[in-house]
Amino acid sequence: TEIYTLSLHDALPIYRLEVAVDSDRRRLKLSDELQFVLFKTVRELLVNAVKHSGAGRVSIAVKARGRGLRLTVRDDGRGFDPKKLKNVSIRGSGFGLVSIRERLKCLGGDLAISSAPGQGTTVEVTVQRGKG
């Protein structure tokens, strides 16, 4: 679909998505593999906010926590019941939430989803910075 072919800079105005970023980026030293996985994770979460949630605002926070890292992505969209994701399998070659979670597990990380209908969605990723 079109959203996967656009740059973030080009996509945000088209999809009317306001994104705020709070990052410890100067303090973070990450492996190339971890940077790639985090980039794909944020990209997928932004695409989900546009395609599924109807969000107008997304906040992204990346914080160092000791030797670990916490990435939090929140949207103000319509939310959903996260229990329904447990029945979802990996389909095709997409980099959806299921494959993100599996990739993070390989790096010693985890992904937690907090959402409810009408209340937006928060996704927290935790991972050790030394892995990967």
Phi, psi and chi 1 to 4 in degrees:
 res  aa     phi    psi   chi1   chi2   chi3   chi4
   1 THR       -  164.8   62.9      -      -      -
   2 GLU   -57.2  -40.1  178.9 -173.4   18.8      -
   3 ILE   -60.3  -29.9 -166.7  164.2      -      -
   4 TYR   -74.6  -18.2  -75.9  105.0      -      -
   5 THR   -96.5  -13.2   62.7      -      -      -
   6 LEU   -88.3  152.0  -64.9  172.9      -      -
   7 SER   -73.9  159.4   71.7      -      -      -
   8 LEU   -58.1  -42.3 -177.4   60.0      -      -
   9 HIS   -57.6  -41.7  179.4  -91.7      -      -
  10 ASP   -78.4  -32.7  -67.2  -24.5      -      -
  11 ALA   -75.6  -38.1      -      -      -      -
  12 LEU   -56.9  -48.5  -67.6  178.5      -      -
  13 PRO   -65.5  -36.2  -12.2   20.2      -      -
  14 ILE   -64.5  -43.0  -68.4  170.9      -      -
  15 TYR   -93.1    4.7  -67.7   99.7      -      -
  16 ARG    51.4   50.0  -65.4 -169.8  168.3  108.2
  17 LEU  -111.7  120.5 -173.7   64.1      -      -
  18 GLU   -92.6  126.3  179.5 -177.1  -41.1      -
  19 VAL  -122.3  127.9  177.6      -      -      -
  20 ALA  -113.2  135.3      -      -      -      -
  21 VAL  -122.8  131.8  178.3      -      -      -
  22 ASP  -125.9  114.9  179.8   17.0      -      -
  23 SER  -138.9  144.5  171.8      -      -      -
  24 ASP   -90.9   34.6  -71.4  -17.8      -      -
  25 ARG   -56.5  -29.6   68.2  177.1  174.0 -107.0
  26 ARG   -71.9  -25.4  -75.9 -178.3  -94.0 -168.3
  27 ARG   -90.7  -11.5  -67.4 -179.5   28.7 -160.7
  28 LEU   -92.7  128.4  -60.8  175.8      -      -
  29 LYS  -118.0  111.7  -66.5 -174.5  179.1  173.3
  30 LEU  -122.3  145.8  -51.9  174.1      -      -
  31 SER   -65.8  159.2   70.0      -      -      -
  32 ASP   -58.9  -41.0  -70.0  -17.0      -      -
  33 GLU   -63.1  -43.7 -177.1  176.9   17.4      -
  34 LEU   -66.8  -40.8 -177.0   53.8      -      -
  35 GLN   -58.2  -43.4  -73.3 -179.6   54.6      -
  36 PHE   -62.2  -47.3  174.9   77.6      -      -
  37 VAL   -64.1  -42.1  170.1      -      -      -
  38 LEU   -66.1  -40.1  -67.3  175.4      -      -
  39 PHE   -60.1  -49.2  170.5   79.9      -      -
  40 LYS   -62.7  -36.3  -71.4  -69.8 -161.8  177.0
  41 THR   -63.4  -50.9  -61.1      -      -      -
  42 VAL   -62.7  -43.0  169.2      -      -      -
  43 ARG   -58.4  -47.3  179.3  174.9  175.3 -126.9
  44 GLU   -63.1  -40.3 -176.0   65.2   26.5      -
  45 LEU   -67.1  -37.0  -65.0  172.5      -      -
  46 LEU   -67.6  -41.3  -71.1  173.0      -      -
  47 VAL   -62.1  -44.1  167.0      -      -      -
  48 ASN   -60.6  -39.6  -73.9   -8.8      -      -
  49 ALA   -61.2  -39.0      -      -      -      -
  50 VAL   -75.2  -49.5  167.8      -      -      -
  51 LYS   -74.8  -36.1  -74.7  175.0   63.1  175.7
  52 HIS  -114.7  -32.3  -54.9  -63.0      -      -
  53 SER   -99.3  -19.2   81.5      -      -      -
  54 GLY    69.8   24.4      -      -      -      -
  55 ALA   -66.7  146.9      -      -      -      -
  56 GLY  -105.5  -24.4      -      -      -      -
  57 ARG  -134.7  140.8  -68.7 -169.5 -175.5  108.5
  58 VAL  -134.4  135.4  175.2      -      -      -
  59 SER  -114.6  139.0   66.0      -      -      -
  60 ILE  -123.8  125.9  -57.8  168.1      -      -
  61 ALA  -125.4  132.2      -      -      -      -
  62 VAL  -124.8  115.9 -177.8      -      -      -
  63 LYS  -130.9  137.3  -59.9  -68.5  178.9 -178.8
  64 ALA   -76.2  137.3      -      -      -      -
  65 ARG  -132.8   90.7  -63.3  -74.5 -175.3 -108.3
  66 GLY    62.5 -124.8      -      -      -      -
  67 ARG   -88.2    1.0  -66.3  179.4   48.7  142.7
  68 GLY  -106.2 -177.0      -      -      -      -
  69 LEU  -141.5  141.3  171.3  134.6      -      -
  70 ARG  -122.8  124.6  174.2  170.3  -71.1  149.5
  71 LEU  -110.1  123.5  164.5   69.7      -      -
  72 THR  -121.6  126.9  -54.3      -      -      -
  73 VAL  -122.8  120.6  179.7      -      -      -
  74 ARG  -120.0  139.4  -74.3 -171.6  175.0   88.5
  75 ASP  -127.7  161.3   73.3   47.8      -      -
  76 ASP  -103.0   27.1   66.8   -9.2      -      -
  77 GLY   -77.5 -166.0      -      -      -      -
  78 ARG   -75.7  -12.3   60.2 -179.1  138.1  -86.8
  79 GLY    70.7  177.2      -      -      -      -
  80 PHE  -164.7  175.6   66.3   99.5      -      -
  81 ASP   -92.5  107.4 -179.9   -4.6      -      -
  82 PRO   -60.5  -21.9  -18.3   27.3      -      -
  83 LYS   -61.1  -26.8  -68.6  176.1 -171.7  171.9
  84 LYS   -68.9  -20.3  -68.0 -177.6  178.3  179.2
  85 LEU   -70.9  -23.8  -74.3  180.0      -      -
  86 LYS   -63.3  -21.9  -65.9 -176.7 -169.0 -124.4
  87 ASN   -95.7    5.0  -61.2  -35.5      -      -
  88 VAL   -91.1  135.2  174.2      -      -      -
  89 SER  -110.6  165.0   62.0      -      -      -
  90 ILE   -70.8  125.4  -62.5  173.1      -      -
  91 ARG  -118.1  135.7  -67.8 -163.7  -92.4  -63.0
  92 GLY    63.1 -151.5      -      -      -      -
  93 SER  -109.8   17.4   61.0      -      -      -
  94 GLY   -67.0  162.0      -      -      -      -
  95 PHE  -109.5   61.8 -161.2   85.7      -      -
  96 GLY   -80.8 -172.1      -      -      -      -
  97 LEU   -59.8  -37.3  -70.3  174.7      -      -
  98 VAL   -64.9  -46.0  174.5      -      -      -
  99 SER   -71.3  -31.2   57.1      -      -      -
 100 ILE   -61.8  -47.6  -71.5  170.5      -      -
 101 ARG   -59.6  -43.5  179.4  175.6  -86.6  135.9
 102 GLU   -64.1  -42.3  -68.0  -55.7  -49.2      -
 103 ARG   -63.6  -42.1 -172.6   72.1  153.6  149.2
 104 LEU   -63.6  -39.3  -74.3  165.3      -      -
 105 LYS   -59.8  -38.9  -78.5 -177.0 -176.9  179.1
 106 CYS   -63.0  -25.6  -69.8      -      -      -
 107 LEU   -97.4    8.5  -64.5  172.4      -      -
 108 GLY    79.5   19.9      -      -      -      -
 109 GLY  -109.8 -176.0      -      -      -      -
 110 ASP  -150.4  160.8 -164.7   20.2      -      -
 111 LEU  -132.1  129.3  177.9  140.3      -      -
 112 ALA  -123.7  135.1      -      -      -      -
 113 ILE  -115.2  129.5  -59.6  170.3      -      -
 114 SER  -123.5  120.1  174.2      -      -      -
 115 SER  -161.0  161.5 -173.1      -      -      -
 116 ALA  -156.3  148.3      -      -      -      -
 117 PRO   -52.4  129.1  -28.7   37.5      -      -
 118 GLY    82.3    3.1      -      -      -      -
 119 GLN  -125.2   14.6  -63.4 -173.8   15.9      -
 120 GLY    74.0 -175.3      -      -      -      -
 121 THR  -137.7  140.1  -59.6      -      -      -
 122 THR  -124.2  129.5  -61.0      -      -      -
 123 VAL  -119.3  126.1  176.9      -      -      -
 124 GLU  -114.6  127.7  -76.4 -162.3   -6.8      -
 125 VAL  -112.6  129.5  169.9      -      -      -
 126 THR  -123.9  139.1   53.4      -      -      -
 127 VAL  -158.5  151.6   69.1      -      -      -
 128 GLN   -79.4  134.2  -67.1  -62.9  -50.2      -
 129 ARG   -71.5  -24.3  -69.6 -176.2  -76.5  151.9
 130 GLY   -78.9  -11.4      -      -      -      -
 131 LYS   -79.2  157.7  -62.9  -84.7 -176.9 -179.6
 132 GLY    92.2      -      -      -      -      -
